[in-house]
Structure formats: C-alpha cells, structure tokens
Amino acid sequence: MNNYTGISRRRFVQLGSALTAAVLFPASAFAAPVKVAGIYTQPIQQKWDARLHLALDAASKAGKIDYKFSEKVANTDYVRVLREYAESGVQLIVGEAFGISKEARKVADDYPNVAFLMGDPFKPHGSNFSVFDNYIHEPCFLMGMIAGSMTKSNKIGMVGGYPIGEVNRLFHAFMNGARSTNPDVQFKVNFIGSWYDPPKAKEAAFAQVETGVDILYAERAGVVDAAREKNILAFGNVNDMNKEENGENVVVTSALWHMESAINNAISEVTAGKFKAADYKEWTMMAKGGATLAPYYEFEGKISTDIKAKVAKAKADIMAGKMSVEIIDTEPKSTF
C-alpha cells in the first residue's frame, strides 16, 4: 500500500511538473527558430529592400528565426534562387515578385510546404503565396498637409523612381494632403526611370527648382542633397531621411515604412503551422504599425501650431478607423 502511494506521489509530482512546464513554456517555446530566406533584387542598403532586411534581421537577433539572404539577384536569376532556397529546407521566403509574378507563383505551387511572403501588386495565390506592398499613403497625406502649409511659392516638386502603383499612391496622397491645407498649391512631377540613381534624381530636383518649387518630396535618394544645395525644404520617403540621408535642417519629416509587424505575423503563423495565402496590405498601414510619420526634429517649432493640431487629429482619426486616405494608383501628372 505504501509503495503504491509512493509511486502515485512521484507520478503526481512528475505530472504536476509537466503541466507547469506546459503552461510556462508552450510547445512553440521549445521549437527551433524558423528558417527564413530573404531574396533581394537590390543591395540591402537600397531603402525598399532595407525595410525587409531590417525587420528580418531584428527577428534573427531576437532568436525567432534562422536568417539567410541573397542580394542583388536579377529577375532573370530570381526563380533559380527561389528554388534553391526552397530545396534547402527554409520554411519562409521573403522577397519581391515584381515582374516575375507568374514564375514566382509556379515555384510556390511546387513547394506547398514553404511559406512565401512576396512584394507583389497582385492577389495572393494558392495556399502559401502571400503578398505585400508598401501602403504608406496615410503618413504621406499627413506630411502633405504640412508641406501645403509651408510652401511660399505654392509650388511643390516631386521626384520618383517609376510611375507604378506603389509610388503613384504615395504621390497622390501627398498631393491631396497638401491641397487640404492649401487649395492653391501646384505640383511638378518627374520620374527618373530608376530605383537608385542619386545623381539623376538630384538633377531632376534641380530642374524642378528652376521652375519655382520651394519644397521637394524626395521619393528617391539624391533629392535631399539638391534641396540642401538650393536651400529649400524637403519631405522624405520610406526611411527617415532627416537622420539617414543627411537631411538635418532640410527634411521636415518622412513617411516611414515598417515591415516588422508583417514579418512577425508571418513568422508566428509559420511557427504555429497556420500560414496561409493572404494580402498583407493592412500590415503595412498605420493602424497595425506598418507606417508612421517621422518626428519633426528641429522643425518642431517651425510648423504652425494649428497645422500640427490638424495633423494630430487626422492621425488619430486614421488610427481609429474614422478617416480613410484614398488610394489612387494611376500616374500623377504635373499641374503647372
């Protein structure tokens, strides 16, 4: 009887310990980090790809993932690299399928146990191909409100890479934001035909200044340097151009893109075995932390109190779902 009781007590203690461990350390806590590959067509210093890399690198440093990446992968070689990573046993691939959407989807079909989270303008595909784009039009509208209030010539210049949806929607939102505080404002719009050509972007900005613009929207690198040389103000895009692109005393604020929320959601779903094809659009917008307006830094006291209050109200309304910034993907045109 005593022996039976002793065994029962030992088993009770063992079961109790196991239950405690299960509560404190769920199964996912003991799981190995998710194996993730990042595939980038540009150097990771290029700011679009940099947003993806920074988010994945942060997850790696937090111990959530085992992260590898390839950069400067041309579209003509992209499918081969996709397949190599899929064959290597990675569980999640993050990259960009612009220009190779059909081919990338075929790879996803061939590897149903691999999760794909790809920059892509089209819809999700199958069971494992999720898509995202940078929907930072909301902070673009907010900084447009500020730009409209600060221009003295009522002429704003805008220099972009290519007139594609992800750029067009930012320009339109900025323009509409500026019009909301200054109905008389006009715009000069140019696209340089490159994602990274600072000298060309700088020359395009110089040409716009010659037409009378006194504020520049720097969608591309190189524009901030032009604004500094011409002693005018600029507004930044994707990264914090005031701090990261020599924009002190030049860049009033920037529309920032953050991929951490989207990346962490994908990692969580892969870890739980619940990843599915989805549109990650909302994960790159303000309500879910995918987009923000950068601080005003040294311009804090140079923006009118009234405009700052209006921007704060608009931001609060966007976050609460009371205000929607229109998404317009058609090519914007100059108005003068």
Secondary structure, DSSP 8 states (H G I E B T S, - for coil): -HHHHHHHHHHHHHHHHHHHHHHHS-HHHHS--EEEEEE-SS-TTSHHHHHHHHHHHHHHHTTSEEEEEE-S--HHHHHHHHHHHHHHT-SEEEEE-TT-HHHHHHHHHH-TTSEEEEE-SS--BTTTEEEE----HHHHHHHHHHHHHH-SSSEEEEEES--SHHHHHHHHHHHHHHHHH-TT-EEEEEE-S-SS-HHHHHHHHHHHHHTT--EEEESSTTHHHHHHHHT-EEEEEES-HHHHTT-TTTEEEEEEE--HHHHHHHHHHHHTT-----B-GGGGSGGGTSEEE---GGGTTTS-HHHHHHHHHHHHHHHTTS-------S------
